[in-house]
């Protein structure tokens, strides 16, 4: 009986000590952003009102978007900017800020990529980007 009591007390103390050590070590850790993620600057306004189409020079999907926008005369109906990211580090940095604002994994981002600054949303790929512009064009034509 004495041995069982000593063993139970020892186990209780060991588990309690380990739990306290883990809690103390977790509270002392700095918050480090996950690998390959851009920290969002504190002053970045996520809802900035801008619509930005990010593309890559020579990207076949981006060329499809470009042809669609030209055919629909989108530039006359929708206010948006374009930024090339394959050859322009500053534009790529801006895109990564938007990716981080949408809490997306940077490893799964490609172009075409659209930042909808009115709603703080990110859209990726031909279908999503064309759908966004078609909706905006329809809205402009119905005004």
N, C-alpha and C positions, 0 to 999 in steps of 0.2 A: 504494500500500500504506500509506503514511504517513497519507494522508487518511482511509482506511478505519479505521485504528487510532484516530486522533484522534476521528472521528465516533462510533465504538463506545464509546470512553471517555466522551465527552460525554453520550451517551444513557444510559449506565450511571449516571453521576453525577446526571443530571437525574431519572431514575426513583428512585434511592436517596434523593435529597433530598426529593422529593415524598412518598414513602412515609413517611419519618421525620416530616415535617411533619404528615401526616394522623394518624399514631399519637400524636404529642404533643398535637395539638389535641383528639383524642377523649378522652385521659386527663384533660384539664383541664376537661371539661364536667361540669356538675352534672346529676344525674339529675332530669329534669323529667317529671312525670306527663303522659301524653297529654291533649290537649284534651278537655274534657267528662268527665273521669274523676275520681272522688273518691278521694283518697288514703286508705288505710285507717289509722286511728290505730294506733300501735304497741301500745296496751293493749287493743284490741278483741279479745275472745275470739270467734273465729269459731264455735266449737262452744259455743253458749250454752244449749242445751237448750230454747229457746223455739220455739214454732210461731207465726208471725205471718202473718195474712192481710191484705195491703194491698189496699185497694179505693178506687174513686173514687165520690163521691156522684153517683148518677144513671147510672152506667156500666151498660149493659144486660147485659154479661157478668157483672159483679159481682152484679147482681140475680138472675141465673140461679144463681150460686153460693150466694147467700143463701137462695134458695128450696130448693135442694138440701139445704143444711145444716139448715134448719128441718124439712124433710120427714123427714130421717134422724135428727133430734134429736141432732145432732152435738155440741152444747154439753154434753150430759150424758155423752157417751162419749169425747170428745177434748178435751184441754187445749190451747186456743189463744187468741190475742188477735187482735183486729181493729184496724186503723189506717187511717183515711181519709187519703188523700194529696193529693187535688186541692185541698182547702181548708185544709190544715194543713201548714205548712212544716216543723215539727219532725218530724212523721211521714214527710214526704217525705225529709228528711235521713236518718232512720233507714233507710228503704227503700234509699236510694242507698248507704249503708254496706254493706248486705247485697248489693246489686248488685256493688259493688266487691269484696267478699269472694269472690263467685262468679266474679270476673274477667269480668263481662259488660259489653257495650257499653251505656252509659246511653242512647244514642240509640235503641236498639231495645227498650226496656223499657216495658211498659204494665201495666195492671191488668186482671184480677186477677193478683196477684203473691204467691207464698207463700214464706216463709222457713222451711225445715225446719232448726231450730237443733240438733236431735239429730245430724244428719248433715252439717250445713254445706252444704246444697243449696238452690238456688233453683228454683222452678217458676213458669212463666208460662202463663197462658191457662186457659180453662175446662176443657179435657180433662185437663191435667196436675194442676190443683188439685183437681178432682173425683176423679180417680184416687187422689191422695194421701189425701184424706179418706175415700174408700170403703175403702181398705186399712186405715186407722187405725180406722175404725168396725168393720170386720169383725174386726180383731184384738181390739178391746175387747169385742165381743159373744161372742167365742170364749173369753174368759178365765173 
